Amino acid sequence: MTTNIETQDKRNTDLLLSVDALDGKVGDSTGMESQILSKIFNLDTEKKEETIKRMISLREVEMKLQSGYQKRNLLAWMKSSDLGTQDGLFDTIKKLERTKLRIMRFAEVKDNANVPGDIAARQEILKKHTGLETVRTSDILMLKKQWADLAKLLLVPEKDSFSTVSRDTLKSMDSFIVNFGENKNLNNVIGAGDILPATVSRVKINGVEGERKNTQRPGYYDVKTGKYLPIYDGDKIEIMDNTGKVDEKVEKDSEDKWLRERRIEDMIDNNGKALSELPEDKELEIKAQEQIKVMKANGADFTRNDEIDNGENLSGEALWNNEKFQEKLTQVCNRLGVKKEDMKVIMKAESGINPKEVNKLTRKATGLIQFMPDTAIGLGTSTYALRRMPSYEQLDYVEKYFLPYRGRLNSPRDLYLATFYPAAIGKSEDFVMWSESARGPSPEKICQQNQIIAPGKNVITVADFNDYVSRKERVT
């Protein structure tokens, strides 16, 4: 028997594969592929390749999904009591459904003329992207400005993945799962406030209640601590109140400022060049180039990592042994009261002693000790500026970061804890990392993202972390 979900699943598949001209009206898959292929071969080469890749990706996910559905039905028929198998299969199915929805929703936003807003502008913003996995933070914010429904693009209903999502139909008690997928650009940067309409005044993010504020970083803030509540792929968002009053001018000004800042940062990372041919991008390109001039005048280094080393682009042992770097590092370590060799353990583990290193997983953490964007801003700089400044200048920000913990940094473990989870400094060995954090991912998610620290475990304790740092010390 075909379930309602599977029926909706088939309709959604047909909708995606129909490619614009079929307009989502192919209701029966019989003969559908020949019609699709006929349409595809009339496309230009670039669009043809993108559409075929999309079809192949969707077909691969679809085959895995159908296999999962069959196993699920078989377990139900057998009335299996193996909860571990059932939970694992359920999680696998949900992840596959979210993958399928990312492919479909991205295609709809980019190519469906029936979606509200300017399709030409959306295609210009996304012209270099074939899927959600590579889009920048500012691309998402630009899409929002073009009236793209970010709730539909980035959220999945918790109970029924394929039920309709729209920012216009959200109501109290609705719950969703964040669907960023493998795009680490979006984690901790795109927030619930960017996705949900301003009328949603209260939410719960992973069970923590937040209220909407239009501050320098518009979004939702913990009602108890006042701290900003970020979101990550797989997080749960519950709508608590969708009847909030909106000051449209304040809301627009706040969102526009947030967009401009992020767009200029992305342009600076693109050597000051506009990211699209849209008029607003051309205007911001001028601002980005002006900022680059100021940063260069202040000593920022814009040498690319793939260019020939000119003496300012050292890393690893070559940088560690550099006289100018060592002189500055000695001063910093003396003021912090730490050993240089202890600092070396941290820098080598975090970045390979590379001041321009960008974390390959998060694509945001940057520099000698892997400063996160919010951390860099709190220190009076940015990850973009850190990546471009001379290494000895970046040491000033290393000192600023560790300064609050001076007197407590008695070993490489303490230094490393200060960069990973400062609340654990001085805690007992059975203390669980992130167990006292009201924001960000859960202890389980932190462990999942850092399996190298505690392989095969569900959470990371201080004892696990100490063992990990000991292993790092032995290879430094």
C-alpha positions in Angstrom: 0.0 0.0 0.0 1.3 3.5 -0.9 1.4 5.9 2.1 0.4 9.5 1.9 4.1 10.5 2.4 5.1 8.3 -0.5 2.4 9.8 -2.7 3.6 13.3 -1.8 7.1 12.1 -2.3 6.3 11.0 -5.9 4.6 14.3 -6.7 7.6 16.2 -5.4 9.9 14.1 -7.5 7.8 14.7 -10.6 7.7 18.4 -9.9 11.5 18.7 -9.7 12.2 16.6 -12.8 9.6 18.3 -14.9 12.1 21.2 -15.6 10.4 24.6 -16.0 8.4 24.2 -19.2 6.5 21.1 -17.9 5.4 23.4 -15.1 5.0 20.7 -12.5 2.0 19.2 -14.3 3.3 15.7 -15.0 1.1 13.7 -12.7 2.1 10.2 -14.0 5.7 9.0 -14.2 4.8 6.9 -17.2 6.7 8.3 -20.2 7.9 11.2 -18.0 11.6 10.6 -18.5 11.3 10.9 -22.3 9.5 14.2 -21.9 12.1 15.4 -19.5 15.0 14.4 -21.6 13.5 16.0 -24.6 13.2 19.2 -22.7 16.8 18.9 -21.3 18.4 18.6 -24.7 16.9 21.9 -25.7 18.8 23.7 -22.9 22.1 25.4 -23.3 25.2 23.3 -22.4 25.8 24.7 -18.9 22.1 24.4 -17.9 21.9 20.9 -19.5 24.8 19.6 -17.4 23.4 21.1 -14.2 20.0 19.6 -14.8 21.4 16.1 -15.6 23.6 16.2 -12.5 20.6 17.2 -10.4 18.5 14.3 -11.9 21.3 11.8 -11.1 21.7 13.1 -7.6 18.0 12.9 -7.0 17.8 9.4 -8.5 20.5 8.2 -6.2 18.8 9.6 -3.1 15.4 8.3 -4.3 16.8 4.7 -4.6 18.2 4.8 -1.1 15.0 6.3 0.2 12.8 3.6 -1.3 15.1 0.9 0.2 14.8 2.6 3.6 11.0 2.7 3.3 10.9 -1.0 2.4 13.1 -1.9 5.4 10.9 0.3 7.6 7.7 -1.4 6.4 9.3 -4.8 6.9 10.3 -4.0 10.5 6.7 -2.8 11.1 5.2 -5.9 9.6 7.6 -8.1 11.7 6.7 -6.0 14.8 10.5 -5.9 15.5 11.4 -4.9 19.0 15.0 -3.9 18.0 14.8 -0.2 19.0 18.4 0.4 18.0 17.8 -0.8 14.4 14.5 1.1 14.2 16.0 4.4 15.5 19.0 4.1 13.2 16.8 3.4 10.2 14.5 6.3 11.1 17.4 8.7 11.3 18.8 7.5 8.0 15.4 8.0 6.3 15.0 11.5 7.7 18.5 12.5 6.5 17.8 11.2 3.0 14.4 13.0 3.0 16.2 16.3 3.9 18.8 15.7 1.2 16.1 15.2 -1.3 14.3 18.3 -0.2 17.5 20.4 -0.5 17.9 19.3 -4.1 14.3 20.0 -4.9 13.9 23.3 -3.0 17.2 24.7 -4.4 16.0 23.9 -8.0 12.7 25.5 -7.3 14.2 28.8 -6.0 16.7 29.0 -8.8 14.6 27.9 -11.8 10.9 28.0 -11.1 9.3 31.1 -12.6 6.2 30.5 -10.5 8.0 31.2 -7.3 7.3 34.8 -6.1 10.0 37.4 -6.8 12.4 38.1 -9.6 13.6 34.8 -11.1 16.3 36.6 -13.2 17.8 38.1 -9.9 17.7 34.8 -8.2 19.4 33.1 -11.1 22.1 35.8 -11.1 22.7 35.3 -7.4 23.0 31.5 -7.8 24.6 31.4 -11.2 27.8 29.8 -10.0 26.0 27.3 -7.7 24.4 24.0 -8.6 23.2 23.2 -5.1 22.7 24.6 -1.6 26.1 23.1 -0.5 28.2 25.9 -1.9 26.2 29.1 -1.4 27.6 31.9 0.7 25.9 33.4 3.7 25.3 36.6 1.8 23.8 34.7 -1.1 21.0 33.5 1.2 20.4 37.0 2.5 20.3 38.3 -1.0 17.7 35.7 -1.9 15.6 36.8 1.0 15.7 40.4 -0.4 14.4 38.9 -3.6 11.4 37.5 -1.7 12.7 33.9 -1.8 10.9 31.9 0.9 13.9 30.9 3.2 11.6 28.8 5.4 10.7 26.6 2.5 14.4 26.4 1.4 16.1 25.8 4.7 13.5 24.2 7.0 11.9 20.8 7.1 8.7 20.0 9.1 9.7 17.8 12.1 6.8 15.3 11.8 6.2 15.0 8.0 9.2 16.0 5.9 7.3 16.5 2.7 4.4 18.6 4.1 4.2 22.2 2.9 6.4 24.8 4.4 5.9 28.5 3.9 6.8 31.6 5.9 3.2 32.8 5.2 1.5 29.8 6.9 3.6 29.4 10.0 1.7 29.1 13.3 2.4 28.6 16.9 3.5 25.1 18.0 4.9 24.3 14.5 8.3 22.6 14.7 11.0 22.3 12.1 14.5 20.9 11.5 17.2 23.1 10.1 18.3 21.8 6.7 21.7 23.4 5.9 23.1 20.0 4.9 26.9 20.0 4.2 27.0 23.8 3.8 29.2 24.8 6.7 29.1 28.5 5.5 25.6 28.7 7.0 26.0 27.1 10.4 26.2 29.7 13.2 25.9 32.5 10.7 22.5 32.3 9.1 20.1 32.4 12.0 16.5 31.6 12.7 15.8 35.4 12.5 17.0 35.4 8.9 14.6 32.5 8.0 11.4 33.3 9.9 9.2 36.3 9.4 9.4 39.1 11.8 6.0 38.3 13.2 7.5 35.3 14.9 8.4 37.0 18.2 9.3 33.9 20.2 10.8 30.5 19.4 12.5 27.6 21.0 15.8 26.5 19.5 16.8 23.0 20.8 14.5 23.6 23.8 16.0 27.1 24.7 13.4 29.9 24.5 14.4 32.9 22.6 12.8 36.3 21.8 13.3 38.3 18.6 15.5 41.4 18.8 16.7 43.8 16.1 20.2 44.4 17.4 23.5 44.6 15.5 22.8 40.9 14.8 19.1 40.6 14.3 17.6 37.3 15.5 16.6 35.4 18.6 18.1 35.8 22.0 17.9 33.6 25.1 15.1 35.1 27.3 17.1 34.1 30.5 20.7 35.0 29.6 20.3 37.5 26.7 22.8 35.5 24.6 22.2 35.1 20.8 20.9 31.7 19.8 22.7 30.4 16.7 21.4 27.5 14.6 23.2 24.5 13.0 22.2 21.8 10.5 19.8 19.4 12.3 18.7 21.8 15.0 15.1 22.0 16.0 13.1 25.2 15.9 9.7 25.5 17.5 7.4 28.4 16.8 6.1 29.8 20.2 4.4 33.0 19.0 3.6 34.2 15.5 1.5 37.3 16.4 4.3 39.8 17.1 4.0 43.4 16.1 6.5 44.6 13.6 8.1 48.0 13.1 8.7 47.5 9.4 11.2 50.4 9.1 13.3 49.2 12.0 13.1 45.6 10.8 14.1 46.6 7.2 17.0 48.8 8.4 18.3 46.1 10.7 18.2 43.4 8.0 19.6 45.6 5.3 22.6 46.5 7.5 23.2 42.8 8.3 23.0 42.0 4.6 25.4 44.7 3.6 28.0 43.7 6.2 27.9 40.1 5.2 27.9 40.8 1.4 30.9 43.2 1.7 32.8 40.6 3.8 32.2 38.0 1.1 33.3 40.4 -1.6 36.5 41.2 0.3 37.1 37.4 0.4 36.6 37.6 -3.4 39.4 40.1 -3.8 36.9 43.0 -3.7 35.0 41.9 -6.8 31.2 41.9 -7.1 29.6 38.5 -6.6 26.9 39.2 -9.3 25.9 41.7 -11.9 23.0 43.0 -9.8 23.1 46.8 -9.3 23.2 46.5 -5.5 26.3 44.3 -5.8 28.0 46.8 -8.0 27.4 49.5 -5.4 28.7 47.3 -2.6 31.8 46.4 -4.7 33.0 50.0 -4.3 32.6 49.7 -0.5 34.5 46.4 -0.5 37.4 47.9 -2.4 37.5 50.9 -0.2 37.7 48.7 2.9 40.5 46.6 1.2 42.5 49.9 0.7 42.1 50.8 4.4 43.1 47.3 5.5 46.2 47.3 3.2 47.2 50.7 4.6 47.0 49.2 8.1 49.3 46.4 7.1 46.8 43.7 6.1 48.3 41.0 3.9 46.2 40.1 0.8 48.7 37.6 -0.6 46.9 34.4 -1.6 48.0 31.1 -0.1 48.7 29.7 -3.6 51.1 32.5 -4.6 54.9 32.2 -4.3 56.0 32.9 -0.7 57.4 36.4 -0.4 58.6 36.1 3.2 55.3 37.4 4.6 53.4 34.2 3.8 55.3 31.7 6.0 53.6 28.9 7.9 54.5 25.7 9.9 58.0 25.3 11.1 59.3 28.0 8.7 57.1 30.5 10.5 57.8 29.1 13.9 61.5 29.6 13.4 61.2 33.0 11.9 63.1 35.5 14.0 60.5 38.3 13.9 57.7 35.9 14.7 59.7 34.4 17.6 60.5 37.8 19.1 56.8 38.8 19.1 55.7 35.4 20.4 58.2 35.6 23.3 56.7 38.9 24.4 53.1 37.6 24.2 53.8 34.4 26.1 55.7 36.3 28.8 52.8 38.6 29.3 50.4 35.7 29.5 52.6 33.7 31.7 52.7 30.6 29.4 55.4 28.6 27.8 56.2 29.1 24.1 56.3 25.3 23.6 52.8 25.0 25.1 51.5 27.6 22.7 53.2 25.7 19.9 51.1 22.6 20.7 47.9 24.6 20.3 48.9 26.4 17.2 50.1 23.3 15.5 47.0 21.3 16.4 44.6 24.1 15.4 46.1 25.5 12.2 49.5 23.8 11.5 51.0 27.2 12.7 49.4 28.8 9.6 48.0 32.3 10.2 45.9 32.1 7.0 44.4 28.6 7.7 40.7 28.3 7.2 39.0 25.4 8.9 38.0 22.9 6.1 34.9 21.7 8.1 33.4 25.0 9.3 34.9 27.2 6.5 34.8 30.0 9.1 37.4 29.3 11.8 40.5 31.2 10.8 44.1 31.8 11.8 46.8 30.5 14.2 44.3 29.4 16.9 41.2 29.2 14.6 39.2 32.3 15.6 35.5 32.0 14.9 33.8 35.0 13.3 31.9 36.1 16.5 35.1 35.7 18.5 37.1 37.8 16.1 34.4 40.6 16.1 34.5 40.5 19.9 38.2 41.1 19.8 37.8 44.1 17.5 38.7 42.5 14.2 37.3 39.9 11.8 38.3 36.6 10.3 38.8 38.3 7.0 41.2 40.9 8.5 43.0 38.2 10.5 43.6 36.1 7.5 45.3 39.0 5.7 47.3 40.6 8.4 51.0 39.8 9.0 51.5 36.8 11.3 53.2 38.7 14.0 50.3 41.2 14.1 47.8 38.3 14.5 49.7 37.4 17.7 48.2 40.6 19.2 44.8 39.0 18.9 46.0 35.6 20.2 47.1 37.6 23.3 43.8 39.4 23.5 41.9 36.1 23.3 43.9 34.3 26.1 44.2 37.4 28.4 41.0 36.8 30.4 42.4 33.3 31.4 45.8 34.6 32.5 46.9 32.8 35.7 44.8 29.7 34.8 46.9 28.6 31.7 49.3 26.1 33.4 49.6 23.6 30.6 48.8 22.9 26.9 45.5 21.4 28.1 44.4 24.6 29.7 45.4 26.6 26.6 43.5 24.2 24.4 40.5 24.2 26.7 40.4 28.0 26.4 40.1 27.7 22.6 37.6 24.8 22.7 35.4 25.3 25.7 36.7 27.7 28.4 34.0 26.7 30.9 35.8 23.4 31.3 39.1 24.9 32.7 39.6 23.6 36.2 36.7 21.1 36.0 36.9 17.5 37.1 37.8 14.8 34.6 34.2 13.5 34.3 32.9 17.0 33.3 31.1 16.9 30.0 32.0 19.5 27.3 29.1 21.8 26.3 26.9 20.6 29.2 26.6 24.1 30.6 26.1 25.8 27.2 22.6 27.4 26.6 23.5 28.1 23.0 25.0 26.3 20.1 25.0 22.5 19.5 24.4 19.9 22.1 27.2 17.9 23.8 26.3 15.0 21.5 26.6 17.1 18.4 29.9 18.5 19.5 31.2 15.0 20.0 29.9 13.9 16.6 31.7 16.9 15.0 34.9 16.1 16.9 35.2 12.3 16.8 39.0 12.7 16.6 38.9 13.8 20.3 36.8 11.0 21.7 36.5 8.2 19.0 33.4 6.1 19.4 31.9 8.1 22.3 28.7 10.1 22.5 30.1 13.0 24.6 33.5 14.5 25.3 34.7 14.7 28.9 37.6 16.6 30.3 39.5 13.2 30.6 38.9 12.5 26.9 40.1 16.0 26.0 43.3 15.6 28.2 44.1 12.3 26.4 43.6 14.0 23.1 46.0 16.9 24.0 48.5 14.4 25.3 48.5 12.7 21.9 49.0 16.1 20.2 52.0 16.9 22.6 53.7 13.7 21.6 53.7 14.6 17.9 54.6 18.3 18.3 
